[in-house]
Amino acid sequence: MATSRSSSGRPGPGGRRGAGAQSGRGAPSRTAKGFQGGKPGAGKTTGKATGRSTGQGASGKTQGSAPERGPRPFASSEKSARRMPATPYRPPHRKRRPKNPPVDRLDQHDPDGVRLQKLMAQAGVASRRVCEEMIEAGRVQVNGETVTELGVRVDPATAEIHVDGIRVQLDENLVYYAFNKPEGVLSTMEDPEGRPCVSDYLDHRKNERVFHVGRLDVETEGLLLLTNDGELTNRLTHPSYEVPKTYLVQVRGPMEKGVGTAMKAGIQLEDGMASVDSFRLVDSTPGHILVEVVLHSGRNRIVRRLFDAVGHPVEKLVRTQVGPIRIGDQRQGTIRKLSKTEVGHLLASVGM
């Protein structure tokens, strides 16, 4: 018995759907047309998404799961990765210095000592980097031997280091001072009679035992060196080293010509001949003359006796320089510590 069907495609009363409805050939249902939530057009999107989710392509064959949709990162494919490899960031760095050659062959190398450039920097020569450049330039000598390798180690207790011929003082226990002695002060550390002496101007809180290098008579002013370096004191006061000393001398004028020539040629004194190395007129005022003389003799009151011998007694005497050390504008009655450079030049002046 054939099943009747209405014009709407619904089965008749008591019957089933038609063959077309069962096989899907009839008119599509409301759901098949894509009415979702009462909005048309949603069915197409749903149908496409459904087709992809089931893995059916245009040919109807089953395929693997597709990659996620969305923007792909730049150069993410294998081909692009080979073409543009990732390069790690490296910050800039200083140019590396070539390795130093072994220094065990050098006579001045002490494996248990301190690096030469470090020792120089600690002594106040310059920064460690500048000291390295000095060594490489051949400006540094250790115990008389020029050293150009940076790996050299030396013993601070025994090594003698010179930079450009100037001795570097490594012993921190040795001190060097310049004292501008006023008139009326004795060149002694103690006086039984209680008169002013050098120790009255020292800072006793430092507990430094120093002594004066040479002497100035009580009426003479100016530079007096103080130190605890015994070897330097011996050389500065020994006549064989001929350390020059500069004085400003005020005498009564006028002074006749030929006095300076006579003093440079030599004048006979009670203890032998004496002379000056240089004689220069500095200034003159009515009745007074200021003269600068340089001499290396260290005999007692030698300057006063020389001017007495030429008929011009000294009115005022000031020592302004000993070797390379100058009194400069240092105030009278003050004591200052010599700089590292001054100490180096002072040591070099006596061959140390």
PAZAPA-4460 file (N, C-alpha, C; in steps of 0.05 Angstrom, whole numbers, plus 32768, in hexadecimal, padded with zeros to 4 digits):
% residues 352
    n_x    n_y    n_z   ca_x   ca_y   ca_z    c_x    c_y    c_z   seq   type   mol
   8011   7FE8   8000   8000   8000   8000   8011   8018   8000     1      M     A
   800F   802A   7FED   8020   8042   7FEB   8018   8056   8000     2      A     A
   802D   8062   800A   8029   8076   8020   8023   8090   8013     3      T     A
   800D   809D   801C   8006   80B7   8012   8017   80CD   801E     4      S     A
   801A   80E3   800F   802D   80F9   8017   801F   8112   8011     5      R     A
   8021   8124   8024   8016   813F   8020   8028   8150   8011     6      S     A
   801D   8167   8008   802D   8179   7FF8   8044   8186   8008     7      S     A
   8042   8185   8022   8058   8191   8032   806E   817E   8037     8      S     A
   806C   8165   802D   8081   8151   8030   807E   8142   804A     9      G     A
   8069   8147   8059   8065   8138   8072   8056   811F   806C    10      R     A
   805B   810A   807B   804C   80F1   8076   802F   80F5   807E    11      P     A
   801F   80E6   8070   8003   80E7   8075   7FFC   80DB   808F    12      G     A
   7FE4   80DC   8095   7FDB   80D0   80AE   7FE0   80B2   80AE    13      P     A
   7FED   80A9   80C4   7FF2   808D   80C7   8008   8083   80B5    14      G     A
   8015   8094   80A5   802B   808B   8093   8046   8095   809C    15      G     A
   805B   808C   808D   8076   8095   8092   807E   80AB   807F    16      R     A
   8096   80B7   8084   80A1   80CB   8071   80A4   80BE   8056    17      R     A
   80A5   80CE   8042   80A9   80C4   8027   80C5   80BB   8023    18      G     A
   80CA   80AD   800D   80E5   80A3   8007   80F8   80B9   8004    19      A     A
   80EF   80D0   7FF8   8101   80E7   7FF5   810A   80F2   8010    20      G     A
   80F8   80F4   8022   80FF   80FE   803D   8112   80EB   804B    21      A     A
   810E   80D1   8047   8120   80BE   8054   813B   80BE   8049    22      Q     A
   813D   80C2   802E   8158   80C1   8021   8165   80DC   8020    23      S     A
   8157   80F1   8028   8162   810C   8028   815F   811A   800E    24      G     A
   814F   810F   7FFB   814C   811C   7FE1   8136   8131   7FE1    25      R     A
   8125   8131   7FF4   810F   8143   7FF5   8118   815F   7FFC    26      G     A
   8105   816F   8002   810B   818B   800A   8119   818B   8024    27      A     A
   812D   819A   8028   813C   819A   8041   812B   81A3   8058    28      P     A
   8132   8199   806E   8123   81A1   8086   812B   81BC   8090    29      S     A
   811C   81C7   80A3   8122   81E2   80AE   813E   81E2   80BA    30      R     A
   8145   81CC   80C7   8160   81CB   80D4   8175   81C9   80BE    31      T     A
   8170   81BA   80A9   8184   81B7   8093   8189   81D0   8085    32      A     A
   8175   81E2   8084   817A   81FC   8076   818A   820F   8087    33      K     A
   818F   8208   80A0   81A2   8218   80B0   8195   822D   80C0    34      G     A
   817C   822A   80C7   8170   823D   80DA   8178   8236   80F6    35      F     A
   8189   8246   8101   8194   8241   811C   818E   825A   812C    36      Q     A
   8180   8256   8141   8178   826D   8152   8167   8281   8144    37      G     A
   8159   8279   812E   8148   828B   811F   8156   829E   810D    38      G     A
   8170   829A   8108   8180   82AC   80F6   8188   829D   80DD    39      K     A
   8181   82A7   80C6   8189   8299   80AE   81A6   829C   80A8    40      P     A
   81B0   8288   809A   81CD   8289   8092   81DF   827B   80A5    41      G     A
   81D7   8275   80BD   81E9   8268   80D0   81ED   824B   80C8    42      A     A
   81DB   8241   80B9   81DE   8224   80B1   81F5   821F   809F    43      G     A
   81FC   8232   808C   8213   822E   807B   822C   822C   808A    44      K     A
   8230   823F   809D   8248   823E   80AD   824A   8225   80BD    45      T     A
   8233   821D   80C8   8232   8205   80D8   8239   81ED   80C7    46      T     A
   822E   81ED   80AF   8233   81D6   809D   8250   81D4   8096    47      G     A
   825C   81EB   808F   8279   81EA   8088   8289   81E1   809F    48      K     A
   8284   81ED   80B7   8294   81E5   80CE   8290   81C8   80D4    49      A     A
   8277   81BE   80D0   8272   81A2   80D5   8282   8191   80C2    50      T     A
   8283   8199   80A8   8292   818A   8095   82AF   8189   809B    51      G     A
   82BA   819E   80A5   82D7   819E   80AC   82DC   818D   80C4    52      R     A
   82CA   818F   80D7   82CE   8180   80F0   82CD   8162   80EB    53      S     A
   82BE   815A   80D7   82BC   813E   80D1   82D3   8134   80BF    54      T     A
   82E4   8148   80B5   82FB   8140   80A6   82F5   813A   8089    55      G     A
   82DE   8143   807E   82D7   813F   8062   82DF   8157   8051    56      Q     A
   82F0   8153   803D   82F8   8168   802B   82E5   816B   8014    57      G     A
   82EF   817B   8000   82DE   817E   7FE8   82DB   8165   7FD9    58      A     A
   82EE   8153   7FDA   82ED   813A   7FCB   82DE   8124   7FDA    59      S     A
   82D6   812B   7FF3   82C7   8117   8003   82D9   8104   8011    60      G     A
   82F4   8107   800E   8306   80F4   801C   830C   80FE   8038    61      K     A
   8312   80EB   8049   8318   80F2   8065   8335   80FD   8067    62      T     A
   8339   8113   8074   8353   811F   8078   835A   8122   8096    63      Q     A
   8374   8128   809B   837C   812C   80B7   8371   8146   80C2    64      G     A
   8374   814A   80DC   836A   8162   80E9   837A   817A   80DF    65      S     A
   836B   8190   80D8   8377   81A8   80CC   8384   81B9   80E3    66      A     A
   8399   81C9   80DD   83A5   81DB   80F1   8392   81F0   80FA    67      P     A
   8397   81FB   8111   8385   8210   811B   8386   8229   8109    68      E     A
   836E   8235   8107   836D   824D   80F7   8379   8265   8106    69      R     A
   8383   8279   80F8   838E   8291   8105   83A8   8299   80F8    70      G     A
   83B3   82B1   80FF   83CC   82BA   80F3   83E4   82A9   80FB    71      P     A
   83F4   82A3   80E7   840C   8293   80ED   8424   82A6   80F2    72      R     A
   8435   829E   8104   844C   82B0   810A   845F   82B2   80F3    73      P     A
   846E   82C9   80F2   8481   82CD   80DB   8497   82B9   80DC    74      F     A
   849E   82AE   80C5   84B5   829B   80C2   84B2   8284   80D5    75      A     A
   8499   8279   80D6   8495   8262   80E8   8498   8247   80D9    76      S     A
   8499   8248   80BF   849B   822F   80AF   84B8   8226   80B0    77      S     A
   84BC   820D   80AA   84D6   8201   80AB   84E9   820E   8096    78      E     A
   84DE   8215   807F   84EE   8221   806A   84F7   823D   8072    79      K     A
   84E5   824D   807E   84ED   8267   8087   8501   8266   809E    80      S     A
   84FD   8252   80B0   8510   824F   80C6   852C   824A   80BC    81      A     A
   852F   823A   80A7   8549   8235   809C   8555   824E   808F    82      R     A
   8544   825E   8084   854D   8276   8076   8554   828C   808A    83      R     A
   8547   828E   80A1   854C   82A4   80B4   8551   8298   80D0    84      M     A
   8569   828E   80D5   856E   8281   80EF   856D   8296   8105    85      P     A
   8566   828E   811D   8565   82A0   8134   8581   82A6   813E    86      A     A
   8588   82BF   8143   85A3   82C7   814C   85A0   82D3   8168    87      T     A
   85AD   82C7   817C   85AB   82D3   8197   85B9   82EE   8199    88      P     A
   85AF   82FF   81AA   85BB   831A   81AE   85D4   8318   81BF    89      Y     A
   85E9   8325   81B5   8602   8325   81C5   860A   8342   81C9    90      R     A
   860D   834A   81E2   8614   8366   81E7   8630   836B   81DE    91      P     A
   8637   8384   81D8   8653   838B   81D0   8666   8387   81E7    92      P     A
   867F   8380   81E1   8693   837C   81F5   86AD   8388   81EC    93      H     A
   86BF   838C   8200   86D9   8397   81F9   86EA   8384   81E8    94      R     A
   86FB   838F   81D8   870D   837F   81C8   871F   836F   81DB    95      K     A
   871F   8356   81D7   872F   8345   81E9   874D   8348   81E3    96      R     A
   875C   8349   81F9   8778   834B   81F6   8784   8330   81F1    97      R     A
   8798   832D   81E0   87A4   8313   81DC   87B0   8308   81F5    98      P     A
   87B2   82EE   81F7   87BD   82E2   820E   87DA   82E9   8211    99      K     A
   87E2   82EE   822B   87FD   82F6   8230   880F   82DD   822E   100      N     A
   8828   82E1   8225   883A   82CA   8224   8842   82C2   8240   101      P     A
   884B   82AA   8244   8854   82A1   825F   886B   82B2   8269   102      P     A
   886B   82B8   8283   887F   82CA   828E   8892   82BB   82A1   103      V     A
   888F   82A1   82A3   88A1   8293   82B5   88BE   8295   82AD   104      D     A
   88C3   829C   8294   88DE   829E   828A   88EC   82B7   8294   105      R     A
   88DD   82CB   829E   88E8   82E4   82A7   88F5   82E1   82C3   106      L     A
   890C   82EF   82C6   8919   82ED   82E0   890A   82FB   82F6   107      D     A
   88FA   8310   82EF   88ED   8320   8303   88D1   8315   830A   108      Q     A
   88C9   82FF   82FE   88AE   82F4   8304   88AF   82E3   831D   109      H     A
   889D   82E9   832F   8899   82DB   8348   887D   82CF   8349   110      D     A
   887A   82B5   8345   885F   82A9   8344   884E   82AF   835C   111      P     A
   885A   82B4   8374   884B   82B9   838C   8848   82D7   8392   112      D     A
   8850   82E8   837F   884F   8304   8383   8835   8311   837B   113      G     A
   8835   832B   8378   881D   833B   8370   8821   8344   8353   114      V     A
   880C   8345   8344   880E   834E   8328   8819   836B   8327   115      R     A
   882B   836F   8314   883A   8388   8313   8827   83A0   8310   116      L     A
   8813   839E   82FE   8801   83B5   82FA   87F0   83BB   8312   117      Q     A
   87E9   83A6   8321   87D9   83AB   833A   87EA   83B9   834F   118      K     A
   8803   83B1   8351   8815   83BD   8364   881A   83DA   835D   119      L     A
   881D   83E0   8344   8821   83FC   833B   8808   840D   8341   120      M     A
   87F1   8402   833C   87D8   8411   8341   87D5   8416   835F   121      A     A
   87DC   8403   8370   87D9   8406   838D   87ED   841C   8397   122      Q     A
   8804   841E   8389   8817   8432   8391   8810   844E   8387   123      A     A
   87FB   8451   8378   87F1   846B   8370   87FD   8474   8355   124      G     A
   8809   8462   8346   8815   846B   832C   87FF   8474   8319   125      V     A
   87EB   8463   8315   87D4   8469   8303   87C0   8453   8307   126      A     A
   87AA   8454   82F7   8797   843E   82F7   87A4   8424   82ED   127      S     A
   8797   840E   82F3   87A3   83F4   82EB   87A4   83F2   82CC   128      R     A
   8790   83FC   82BF   8790   83FB   82A1   87A7   840C   8296   129      R     A
   87AC   8424   82A1   87C2   8434   8297   87DD   8427   829E   130      V     A
   87DE   841B   82B5   87F7   840D   82BD   87FD   83F6   82A9   131      C     A
   87E8   83E8   82A0   87EC   83D3   828C   87F8   83DE   8272   132      E     A
   87ED   83F6   826A   87F8   8402   8252   8814   840B   8255   133      E     A
   881C   8414   826D   8838   841B   8273   884A   8403   8270   134      M     A
   8841   83ED   827B   8851   83D4   827A   8855   83CB   825D   135      I     A
   883F   83CB   824D   8841   83C3   8231   8852   83D6   8221   136      E     A
   8854   83EF   8229   8864   8403   821A   8881   8401   8222   137      A     A
   8889   83F0   8235   88A5   83EE   823D   88AE   8404   824F   138      G     A
   889C   8410   825E   88A4   8427   8270   88A9   841E   828C   139      R     A
   88A7   8405   8292   88A9   83FB   82AE   88C1   83E8   82B0   140      V     A
   88D1   83ED   82C5   88E8   83DC   82CB   88E4   83D0   82E7   141      Q     A
   88EA   83B6   82E9   88EA   83A8   8302   8906   839E   8308   142      V     A
   8912   83A8   831D   892D   83A1   8325   8941   83A6   830E   143      N     A
   893C   83BB   82FF   894E   83C3   82E9   8948   83B6   82CF   144      G     A
   8934   83A4   82CD   892E   8396   82B4   8913   83A0   82AA   145      E     A
   8912   83A8   8291   88F9   83B1   8284   88E6   839A   8281   146      T     A
   88CD   839E   8289   88B8   8389   8288   88A2   8393   8276   147      V     A
   889A   8383   8262   8884   838A   8250   886D   8376   8251   148      T     A
   886F   8360   8260   885A   834D   8262   8848   8353   827A   149      E     A
   882E   8350   8276   881A   8358   828B   8817   8343   82A1   150      L     A
   8821   832B   829C   881D   8316   82B0   8832   8314   82C6   151      G     A
   8845   8327   82C6   885B   8326   82D9   8851   832C   82F5   152      V     A
   885A   831B   8308   8854   831F   8325   886F   8325   8333   153      R     A
   886E   8337   8346   8886   833F   8355   8880   833F   8372   154      V     A
   8896   833E   8382   8894   833E   839F   8896   835B   83A8   155      D     A
   8881   8366   83B4   8881   8383   83BD   8897   8389   83D1   156      P     A
   88A0   8375   83E0   88B4   837A   83F5   88D0   837E   83EA   157      A     A
   88D5   8373   83D3   88F1   8373   83C8   88F3   8381   83AD   158      T     A
   88DE   8383   839E   88DF   838E   8383   88E4   83AC   8383   159      A     A
   88F4   83B5   836F   88F8   83D1   836A   88EB   83D8   834F   160      E     A
   88D6   83E8   8350   88C7   83EE   8337   88CC   840B   8330   161      I     A
   88D3   840F   8316   88D8   842A   830C   88C5   842E   82F3   162      H     A
   88B9   8445   82F2   88A8   844D   82DB   88B5   8466   82CF   163      V     A
   88BE   8464   82B6   88CC   847A   82A9   88E4   8483   82B9   164      D     A
   88F1   8470   82C7   8908   8477   82D6   8902   8481   82F2   165      G     A
   88E9   8484   82FA   88E1   848E   8314   88D9   8477   8326   166      I     A
   88E5   8476   833D   88E0   8460   8350   88C3   8461   835B   167      R     A
   88B7   844A   835D   889C   8447   8369   88A0   843D   8385   168      V     A
   8896   844D   8398   8899   8445   83B4   8883   8431   83BC   169      Q     A
   888A   8419   83C3   8877   8404   83C9   8872   8400   83E7   170      L     A
   8885   840A   83F8   8883   8406   8414   8870   841C   8420   171      D     A
   8859   8413   8429   8845   8426   8433   884C   8431   844F   172      E     A
   8860   8424   845C   8868   842E   8477   887B   8446   8475   173      N     A
   8886   844C   845E   8897   8463   845B   8887   847C   8454   174      L     A
   888D   8492   8462   887E   84AB   845E   8891   84C1   8457   175      V     A
   8887   84D5   8449   8898   84EC   8440   8887   8505   8443   176      Y     A
   8893   8519   8450   8885   8533   8455   8897   854A   844E   177      Y     A
   888A   8560   8448   8898   857A   8444   888E   858D   845A   178      A     A
   88A1   8599   8469   889B   85AB   847E   88A6   85C7   8477   179      F     A
   8894   85DB   8478   889D   85F7   8474   88A4   8603   848F   180      N     A
   88BD   8601   8496   88C6   8609   84B1   88C6   8627   84B4   181      K     A
   88B9   8631   84C9   88BB   864E   84CE   88D5   8656   84DB   182      P     A
   88DB   866F   84DB   88F3   8679   84E9   88EF   8676   8507   183      E     A
   8905   866E   8514   8904   866B   8531   88FF   864E   853A   184      G     A
   88FA   863C   8527   88F4   861F   852E   890E   8610   852A   185      V     A
   8915   85FF   853E   892D   85EE   853C   8928   85D6   852B   186      L     A
   893D   85CE   851C   893B   85B6   850B   8942   859D   851B   187      S     A
   8932   8599   8530   8935   8581   8541   8919   8578   8548   188      T     A
   8918   855F   8552   88FF   8554   855B   88F9   855A   8579   189      M     A
   890E   855F   8588   890A   8566   85A4   891F   857B   85AC   190      E     A
   8918   858B   85BF   892A   859F   85C9   8928   85A0   85E8   191      D     A
   893F   859B   85F5   893E   859A   8613   8936   85B5   861F   192      P     A
   893A   85CB   8610   8934   85E5   861B   8917   85ED   8615   193      E     A
   8909   85DD   8607   88ED   85E2   8601   88E8   85F6   85EB   194      G     A
   88FC   85FA   85DA   88F8   860D   85C3   88E8   85FF   85AD   195      R     A
   88DB   860F   859C   88CB   8602   8586   88DD   85F0   8575   196      P     A
   88D2   85D9   856E   88E0   85C6   855C   88CD   85B9   8549   197      C     A
   88D7   85A7   8538   88C7   859C   8523   88B0   858B   852E   198      V     A
   88B5   857C   8543   88A0   856A   854E   8887   8579   8557   199      S     A
   888A   8593   855C   8873   85A3   8565   885E   85A6   854E   200      D     A
   8866   85A1   8536   8855   85A5   851F   884A   858A   8513   201      Y     A
   8853   8574   851F   884A   855A   8516   882F   8552   8522   202      L     A
   8821   8542   8513   8808   8537   851E   880E   851D   852D   203      D     A
   880F   851F   8547   8817   8508   8557   8802   84F2   8558   204      H     A
   87EA   84F8   854D   87D5   84E3   854D   87DC   84CD   8538   205      R     A
   87ED   84D3   8525   87F5   84BF   8511   8809   84AB   851B   206      K     A
   8817   84B2   8531   882B   84A0   853C   8840   8498   8528   207      N     A
   8848   84AC   8518   885D   84A7   8504   8878   84B2   850E   208      E     A
   888C   84A1   850E   88A6   84AA   8517   88B6   84B3   84FE   209      R     A
   88B9   84CD   84FB   88C8   84D8   84E4   88DF   84E9   84EE   210      V     A
   88F2   84EF   84DC   8908   8500   84E3   890E   8513   84CC   211      F     A
   891B   8529   84D1   8920   853D   84BD   8938   8536   84AC   212      H     A
   8938   853E   8493   894E   8539   8481   895F   8552   8480   213      V     A
   8977   8550   848C   8987   8568   848D   897D   857C   84A2   214      G     A
   8988   8594   84A1   8980   85A8   84B5   897E   85C4   84A8   215      R     A
   896F   85D4   84B5   896E   85F1   84AF   8974   85FF   84CA   216      L     A
   8985   8614   84C9   898B   8622   84E1   8972   8630   84EB   217      D     A
   8972   8639   8503   895A   8643   8510   894F   865C   8503   218      V     A
   8960   866C   84F6   8957   8684   84E9   894D   867F   84CD   219      E     A
   8953   8668   84C1   894C   8663   84A5   8930   8656   84A4   220      T     A
   8921   865F   8490   8906   8654   848B   8907   8642   8473   221      E     A
   88F0   8635   846F   88EC   8626   8456   88EB   8608   8458   222      G     A
   88F1   85FB   8442   88EB   85DE   843F   88FE   85CD   844F   223      L     A
   88F1   85BB   845E   8900   85A6   846D   88F1   858C   8469   224      L     A
   88FE   8578   845F   88F2   855E   8459   88F2   854D   8472   225      L     A
   88DC   853E   8476   88D8   852C   848C   88D1   8510   8481   226      L     A
   88DE   84FB   848C   88D8   84E0   8482   88E2   84CC   8496   227      T     A
   88D9   84B3   8492   88E4   849C   84A2   88F4   8489   848F   228      N     A
   88FA   8493   8477   890A   8483   8464   8927   8489   8469   229      D     A
   8935   8477   8477   8951   847B   847E   8963   847C   8466   230      G     A
   895F   846B   8452   8971   846A   843B   896E   8484   842B   231      E     A
   8956   848F   8428   8953   84A8   841A   8960   84BF   8429   232      L     A
   895E   84BF   8443   896B   84D4   8453   8989   84D4   8450   233      T     A
   8995   84BC   8450   89B2   84BA   844D   89BB   84C5   8432   234      N     A
   89AC   84BF   841D   89B4   84C8   8403   89AF   84E6   83FF   235      R     A
   899A   84F0   840A   8994   850D   8407   89A9   851E   8416   236      L     A
   89B4   8514   842B   89C7   8523   843B   89E4   851D   8434   237      T     A
   89E9   8508   8424   8A05   8501   841D   8A0F   8513   8407   238      H     A
   8A28   851E   840A   8A32   8531   83F6   8A36   8524   83DA   239      P     A
   8A3A   850A   83D9   8A3F   84FD   83BF   8A27   84FE   83AC   240      S     A
   8A0F   8501   83B7   89F7   8501   83A6   89F1   851E   839C   241      Y     A
   89FD   8532   83A8   89FB   854D   839F   89DE   8556   8399   242      E     A
   89CD   8553   83AC   89B1   855B   83A9   89B0   857A   83AA   243      V     A
   89A5   8587   8395   89A5   85A4   8395   8990   85AF   83A8   244      P     A
   8996   85C6   83B4   8984   85D4   83C6   8982   85F1   83BD   245      K     A
   896A   85FC   83BD   8965   8617   83B3   895D   8629   83CA   246      T     A
   8969   8641   83CB   8964   8654   83E0   895E   8670   83D4   247      Y     A
   894C   867E   83E2   8948   869B   83DD   8956   86AA   83F3   248      L     A
   8967   86BD   83EB   8978   86CB   83FE   8973   86E9   83FC   249      V     A
   896C   86F5   8412   8969   8712   8412   8981   871F   8420   250      Q     A
   898E   8731   8412   89A6   873F   841D   89A3   875D   8419   251      V     A
   89B4   876C   8425   89B4   8789   8421   89C1   8790   8407   252      R     A
   89B6   87A3   83F9   89C1   87AC   83E0   89CA   87C9   83E1   253      G     A
   89D5   87D2   83CB   89D9   87C4   83B2   89F0   87B0   83B3   254      P     A
   89F0   879F   839F   8A05   878A   839D   8A16   8790   8384   255      M     A
   8A30   8791   8388   8A42   8796   8372   8A43   877F   835E   256      E     A
   8A4B   8785   8346   8A4D   8770   8332   8A64   875D   8338   257      K     A
   8A60   8744   832F   8A75   8730   8332   8A71   871F   834B   258      G     A
   8A5D   8725   835C   8A5A   8715   8374   8A50   86F9   836D   259      V     A
   8A3C   86F8   835B   8A32   86DE   8353   8A47   86CC   8345   260      G     A
   8A57   86D9   8334   8A6C   86CA   8326   8A80   86BF   833A   261      T     A
   8A87   86CF   834E   8A9A   86C6   8362   8A8F   86AF   8372   262      A     A
   8A76   86B0   8379   8A6A   869B   8389   8A68   8681   8379   263      M     A
   8A63   8683   835F   8A62   866A   834E   8A7E   865F   834A   264      K     A
   8A92   8670   8349   8AAE   8667   8346   8AB8   8659   835F   265      A     A
   8AAF   8662   8376   8AB8   8656   838F   8AC5   866A   83A1   266      G     A
   8ABF   8669   83BB   8AC9   867B   83CF   8AD5   866B   83E6   267      I     A
   8AEC   8674   83EF   8AFA   8666   8404   8AEE   866D   841F   268      Q     A
   8AE5   8658   842D   8ADA   865B   8448   8AED   864D   845C   269      L     A
   8AE6   864F   8476   8AF8   8644   848A   8AF9   8625   8489   270      E     A
   8AE5   8618   847D   8AE5   85FB   847B   8AE9   85F2   845E   271      D     A
   8AF4   8603   844C   8AF9   85FC   8431   8AEA   860C   841C   272      G     A
   8AED   8606   8403   8AE0   8614   83EE   8AC3   860D   83ED   273      M     A
   8AB3   8621   83E5   8A96   861E   83E2   8A8D   862F   83CB   274      A     A
   8A78   8625   83BD   8A6E   8633   83A6   8A50   862E   83A3   275      S     A
   8A43   863D   8392   8A27   8639   838C   8A25   862E   836F   276      V     A
   8A10   861F   8369   8A0B   8615   834E   89FF   862A   833C   277      D     A
   89EE   863C   8347   89E3   8651   8337   89DD   8669   8349   278      S     A
   89DD   8680   833D   89D9   869A   834B   89C7   86AB   8339   279      F     A
   89B0   86B4   8344   899D   86C3   8333   8991   86D9   8344   280      R     A
   8991   86F2   8339   8984   8708   8346   8966   8707   8341   281      L     A
   8956   8706   8356   8939   8703   8354   892B   871E   8355   282      V     A
   8932   872E   8369   8925   8748   836C   8937   875B   837C   283      D     A
   8931   8774   8379   8940   8788   8388   892E   879F   838F   284      S     A
   8931   87A9   83A7   8923   87C0   83B1   8938   87D3   83BE   285      T     A
   8931   87EB   83C2   8945   87FD   83CE   8951   87F2   83E8   286      P     A
   896A   87EC   83E8   8978   87E3   8400   8977   87C4   8403   287      G     A
   8969   87B5   83F2   8967   8798   83F5   8968   878A   83DA   288      H     A
   8973   8772   83DA   8975   8762   83C2   896C   8746   83C9   289      I     A
   895D   873A   83B7   8954   871E   83BA   8962   870D   83A5   290      L     A
   8970   86F9   83AE   8981   86E8   839C   8979   86CB   83A0   291      V     A
   8978   86BC   838A   8974   869F   838B   898E   8691   8385   292      E     A
   8996   867E   8397   89AE   866F   8393   89A7   8651   8395   293      V     A
   89B6   8641   8386   89B3   8624   8387   89CE   8618   838D   294      V     A
   89CF   8606   83A1   89E8   85F9   83A7   89E2   85DD   83B2   295      L     A
   89F6   85CB   83B0   89F1   85B0   83B9   8A00   85A9   83D3   296      H     A
   8A10   85BC   83DD   8A1E   85B8   83F6   8A0B   85B8   840D   297      S     A
   8A11   85A7   8421   8A00   85A5   8438   8A0E   85AE   8452   298      G     A
   8A24   85BC   844E   8A33   85C5   8466   8A23   85D9   8477   299      R     A
   8A2A   85DA   8490   8A1B   85EA   84A3   8A1C   8608   849C   300      N     A
   8A04   8615   849A   8A02   8631   8495   8A12   863B   847D   301      R     A
   8A13   862A   8468   8A24   862F   8451   8A1B   8648   8442   302      I     A
   8A01   864D   843F   89F8   8664   8430   89FE   867E   843E   303      V     A
   89FA   867F   8458   8A00   8697   8468   8A1E   869D   8467   304      R     A
   8A2E   8689   8469   8A4B   868D   8469   8A55   8697   844E   305      R     A
   8A49   868D   8438   8A51   8696   841D   8A4B   86B4   841A   306      L     A
   8A33   86BC   8421   8A2B   86D8   841E   8A3B   86EB   8431   307      F     A
   8A41   86E0   8449   8A52   86F0   845B   8A6E   86F4   844E   308      D     A
   8A78   86E0   8440   8A92   86E2   8434   8A94   86F7   841E   309      A     A
   8A7D   86FC   8410   8A7D   8710   83FA   8A73   872B   8404   310      V     A
   8A6F   872E   841E   8A68   8748   8429   8A4B   874F   8429   311      G     A
   8A39   873A   8427   8A1C   873F   8427   8A0F   872C   843B   312      H     A
   8A0F   8733   8454   8A03   8721   8468   89E5   871C   8462   313      P     A
   89DC   8704   8468   89C0   86FC   8462   89AD   8709   8476   314      V     A
   8998   8715   846B   8983   8720   847C   896C   870C   8480   315      E     A
   8966   86FD   846B   8950   86EA   846C   8957   86D3   8459   316      K     A
   8953   86BA   8462   895A   86A2   8452   8943   868E   8452   317      L     A
   893B   8685   843A   8925   8672   8438   892E   865C   8424   318      V     A
   892C   8643   842D   8931   862D   841A   8917   8626   840C   319      R     A
   8917   8626   83F2   88FF   8622   83E2   88FD   8607   83D4   320      T     A
   8914   85F9   83D2   8913   85DF   83C3   892A   85CD   83CC   321      Q     A
   8924   85B3   83CD   8938   859E   83D2   8935   8589   83BD   322      V     A
   8949   8587   83AB   8946   8574   8395   892E   857C   8384   323      G     A
   891B   8569   837F   8903   8570   836F   88EC   857A   8380   324      P     A
   88EF   857C   839A   88D8   8584   83AB   88D9   85A2   83B0   325      I     A
   88C3   85AF   83AA   88C0   85CC   83AE   88AD   85D2   83C5   326      R     A
   88B2   85E9   83D2   88A1   85F2   83E7   8887   85FE   83DC   327      I     A
   8889   860A   83C5   8872   8616   83B7   8863   862A   83C8   328      G     A
   8849   8628   83C8   8838   863B   83D8   882F   862F   83F3   329      D     A
   883E   861B   83FC   8837   860F   8416   883A   8623   842D   330      Q     A
   8826   8624   843E   8827   8638   8453   883D   8631   8468   331      R     A
   8848   8646   8473   885D   8642   8487   8852   8635   84A0   332      Q     A
   8861   8622   84AB   8859   8613   84C3   8848   85FB   84BD   333      G     A
   8843   85F4   84A4   8833   85DD   849D   8844   85C6   8493   334      T     A
   8838   85AE   8495   8845   8596   848B   8832   8588   8478   335      I     A
   883C   8581   8461   882B   8573   844D   8839   8559   8444   336      R     A
   8829   8546   843C   8834   852C   8433   883B   852F   8416   337      K     A
   8852   8524   840F   885B   8525   83F3   884A   8512   83E2   338      L     A
   8844   8519   83CA   8835   8508   83B7   8846   84F1   83AE   339      S     A
   8839   84DD   83A2   8848   84C6   8397   885C   84CF   8382   340      K     A
   8854   84E2   8371   8866   84EC   835C   887E   84FA   8369   341      T     A
   887A   850A   837D   8890   8518   838A   88A3   8504   8397   342      E     A
   8898   84F0   83A4   88A9   84DC   83B0   88BA   84CD   839B   343      V     A
   88AD   84C6   8384   88BC   84B9   836F   88D2   84CA   8364   344      G     A
   88CE   84E3   8360   88E3   84F5   8355   88F9   84F9   836A   345      H     A
   88F1   84FA   8384   8904   84FD   8399   8917   84E5   839B   346      L     A
   890B   84CD   8399   891B   84B4   839A   892D   84B3   8381   347      L     A
   8923   84BB   836A   8933   84BA   8352   894A   84CD   8353   348      A     A
   8947   84E4   8361   895D   84F8   8362   8975   84EE   8370   349      S     A
   8972   84D9   8381   8989   84CD   838F   898E   84B1   8386   350      V     A
   8983   84A9   836F   898A   848F   8364   897B   8478   8371   351      G     A
   8965   847C   837D   8956   8466   838A   893F   845D   8378   352      M     A
***
